[in-house]
Amino acid sequence: MSLSGWVCLVTGASRGIGRGIALQLSEAGATVYITGRQERTLKQTAAQVKERGGDCVPVICDSTNEKEIEDLFERITREQNGRLDILVNNAYAGVHAVFENMGKKFWEVDPAIWDSINNTGLRGHYFFSVYATRMMVAQGRGLIITISSMGGLRYLFNVPYGVGKAACDRLAADMGFELRKSGVTSVSLWPGAVQTELVNQFVLDKDATRKEGFQMRDVFINGETTEMSGRCIVHLAKDKNLISLTGKVLMTCDLARRYGLQDIDGRSVADYTSLKFYLSQNPYLSWMSAFVPSFVRVPRFMLTLASGRF
């Protein structure tokens, strides 16, 4: 119960990574407010939390609705005497839009896909961060985690997705810059491939994979559980050197290695920075991966150079 007495807020916790994070935070003893647009799925998450003996407060809140966001923070302030320790910016409404338009170029898709992908996500993250930061700065401590992905570094899925994830990373970095003397930490977290409910539907189902021409099944078949990110966040929150990480992009594989973690099902977390992993993804060089130790990693500056922006 390492987070006993802590107050946390996880957006988009009706399913997937958000639900997994809420489960892990509550299991660690925190009181967790969870948001979503669907009452039924929110209650399902709350029920799972309570089955594990946790404390969960489900709140119907649309991350595109400014008034609902403001009302939520007024409620937390009132009910928790102004305390908020962790905000996890996770809400995202673009998964269906991404998979349903897989393989299409940006000019072939209704431009409204931008709003589907980035309003609930990027825009909502900014609004939640503003209100959360006001509470955290007043108390002189806090942690804001913005869920992002490798799409912030290299092309992944489509144009709006990549732009949104790059902006999430920039949001976390720039907030960290302005918060550096406040005692509040802001980071971006990149989970690996995660076996969410929608990934199981769109990717791991063989027929759906063949129909969409989407060849990522091998990556997701060994993906992380939805609770791995939450396990990483629990340990990150208690890190005595947390403030030194502010403004940085962190990967779940980094945090698993830093804190000696395995996934909740006992599996090791795939290290996406290892040379072995990169070789295994290249059909011409995959044979070499058998001879490369797993501890040999690609330097981070090479990951940046691989984006080819300069």
N, C-alpha and C positions, 0 to 999 in steps of 0.2 A: 504493500500500500504506500508506495513511495511518493505519491501525489495526493495523499490524504489532506483534505482541506482546500485543495486547489479548485479554481473555477475555470472551466474551459468552454470554448465555443467552437463547434465544428459545423461548417456550412455544407450543404449537400450531403447529409448523412443518411439519406433514405436507403441507400444501397452502395455497393461497390467500396471504393477506398475510404470514402467518408464514414460509412458504417463500420468498417474495420478499425479506423482510427478511434471512433467513439467507443467501441468495445474495449480497446486496449487502454485508453485513458481512464475509463470508468473502472476497469479492472485494477488499475493502479491506485484507485481511491479517489479520483477527482469527481466533482460534480460537473456533468457535461450537458450543456445546452446544445441541441441539435436542430438544424433547420432543413426544410425541404418544402416542396409545394404540394405533395400528396400526403394527406392525413393517414391513409392506410399503411403506406410503406414506412412513414415516420414512426407510427405506433409499433410496427414490427421491429424496428431497430430498438425502440425503447423497451420492448418486451424482452429482447435478447440481452440488453444491458442489465435489466432487473433480474433475469434468470441467473446471471453471474454475480448477483449481489451488488451491482453498481447503482449509482444515482444518476438518473437521466431526466432531462426536461425537454420534451419535444415541442417545437414551436413552428407552426406553419408560417413560412416567410419566403416570399419571392425575392430572389437576389437582384431582380431588376426593378423592384419597387422601393423607392427611397423612403417612403413613409413607413412601410413595414420594417425596414432595416432600423430606422430611427426608433420606432416603438419597441423593437426587440432590445436595443441597448438601454433604453429607459427602464425596461423590465428587469434586465440583469442588474443595473445599477441599484434599483429599488430592492430587489430580492437578495442581492449579495453584498449590500452595503458598499457599493462602488468597487468591488473587487473583480478583476478579470486577469487571469494568469497567462492563458494561452488562447490565441485565435488561430484556427486552421482554415485558411481560404481554400476550399475544395470544390464548392458548388460549380457544376458544369452541365450545360444542357445541349452540348453539340455532338454527342457521341452518335446519335442516330443520323444526323446530317453528314457526319464524316463518313460513316460506313455506307450509307445509301448513295453517296456520290463518289465512291472510290473509283479511281481511274479516270475521272473526268478532269479536264483542265479548268482553270478558274473562269475563263470566259464562256465555258459551256454550262455553267451552273448559275442558277438564280443568285444575284448578288446579295439577296437577303440572307444567304447562308452565313454571311459575316456576323449578323446579329445573333443568329442561332448559336454560333460558336463563341462569340466574344462579349455578349452583353451580360449573360449570367456569370460567365467566367471572369474575364479581365475587368470589366467595368464594375461588376459586383464586388470583386476583390478589393478594388480601390475604396469603395464606399465603406465596406466592412472594416478595412484597415484604418480609415480616418476615425471612425467612432471608437474602435478598440484602442487606438493609440491615445486618444484623449483620456481614457480611463487609466491606461498603463503608465503614461507619463506622470499623471497625478500621483500614482502610487510608487513611482520610481523603479518599476520592474515590469517584465512581461516578455512574451515570446510570440512573434507573428510568423507563421509558416505558410508560405504560398505554394500550393502544389502545382508543379510545372512538369516539363518532360524534356527529353533529348530534342524534341521538335524546336526548342529555343536555340539550338546550335546548328542543326542541319535540316534539310528538307525532310518533312515527314507528313504524309497524308495529303495535305493541300495547303494553299497559300494562307487562307484565314487562320488555319490551325497553327502554322509555324509563326506567323506574325504575332498571334495571341500569346503563344508560349514564350517567345523572345521578350515580349512586353512584360509578362509575368516575372521573368528573371530580372528585367530592368527595374520593375516595380520594387521587388524585394531588395535589390542592390541600392537603389536611390533612397528608399525608406531607411535602410541601414545607415546610409551616409548621414542623413539628417537626424537620426536617432542616436548616433554614436556616443553622445554624452548624457543620454537620458536614462540609461540602465535598461532600455528596451532593445531586444534583439530581433532582427528581421532576416529571415533566410528563405531561399527557394529550395524546395525539395523535389528531386527527380526520382520517383519510383522506377523500378525496372518494368519489364513486361508483367502486367498484373492480370490474374485470372478473375476478372469481374464477371458479373452476370451477363452483361452485354457482350463482353469478349467471348464468353462461352457460346453465346447465341450467334454472333457474326463471324467469329474466327475459328473456334475449335470445332464447330460443326462442319464436317467434311463437305456436305452438299452446299452449304452456304459459301464455303471457301471457294469451291469450284465455280459456283454461279457468279460470284463477284470477281473472280480472278485475283483473289487476295492471298498472296503466298507468304503469310507470316505465322502459319500454324506452328512451325518448328520452334519459333521464338517463344510463343505463348504457352506451348505445351508444358514447358518447364518453368513457367512464370511464377512470380511471387503470389502468395495468398493476399487477400484484401487487408489482412491485419498486420502485414509486415511493416508497412509505413507507420502504423500506430505504435508498434513495438519500438521502432527507431525513435519516434518522437518522445516517447516516455523517457528513454535514456538521454536523449538530447536535452530535454527540459531540466534534468538534474546535473548536467555537466557543469562542473565548477569553472570551466573556462569558456562558457557559452558565449559571452560577449565578444570573444576573439573571433567567432565565426560569423558575426553580423555582416550582412550584405553579400554573403557567399552563396553559391550554388552547391548544394550537398546532394549526394546520391545515396539511396538506401544501401547500396553495396559498400559505400564509404563508411556509413554509420555502423553497418553490421560488422565491418572489420574493426572499426574504432572501439566498439563496445563488446566485441566478441559474441555477436548475436547469430542465431539461426532463425529460420522462419518458424511459425507456430507448429508446423507439421514435422519439424525436425530437419528439414532440408537446408542445405547451404544456399546462400543467396548468390545468384549469378553475378560475377564481377564484370561489369561492362567496360571497365578500364583496363582489363588484363589483356596482354598481347595474345594469350591463348584464345580468348574469346574472339578477338578480331580476326585471327587466322582461321578459326573455325567457321566464320561467316563468309569466307572467300572460297569459292568452289575450286580455285586453282591452287590455293595454299593451305587448304584445310588439313592435308596430310601432315603438315609441319606442326600443327597444334599438339599432336601426341608427344612431341619432343620438347615442348616449351613448358617450363614450370609455371604453375598458376600464379606464383607471387610476382612474376615479371609483369610490370604494368606500363602502359603507354603514358608518357608524361603529359600533364594537363595542357601545356602550351601546344602540344601537337594536336590535341583534340580541337583547340581553337583554330589552329592553322588549317585543319582539315575542312573547316567551313568555307575556306577560300574567299574571304571577304576583302582581303588586302593583297 
